[in-house]
Amino acid sequence: MITTEYISTPGEILKEEFLEPLGISQYRLAKVIGKPESAISAIVNGHCSISVEMAWLLAQALGTTPEFWLNLESTYRLKTFDASAMPKVEALA
């Protein structure tokens, strides 16, 4: 049996767990944090990752922590990383 795990992007979580339930538009969020709407759109659509600066801004606007957003980003990157092209590395210890 093959199971396929679906991994949500941080942008999907931003949209589905924060923006939509709270009735906040991407435009409104962008204005509150002083960034262009295209920056929020790029995150929501999975075209851009969440930087430390953006994590801080999102945390301030949405009542979370920067760590929450950075953990989502790092978890997503680790789960989608393809190590098959990486060279074999011998452990030093």
Long-range contacts (C-beta under 8 A, 24 or more apart in sequence): 5-79, 7-76, 7-79, 7-80, 8-76, 9-46, 9-76, 10-43, 10-49, 10-50, 10-69, 10-72, 10-73, 10-76, 11-43, 11-44, 11-45, 11-46, 11-48, 12-44, 12-46, 13-72, 14-40, 14-43, 14-44, 14-58, 15-44, 18-62, 19-44, 22-62, 29-61, 32-61, 33-57, 33-58, 33-60, 33-61, 49-73, 49-77
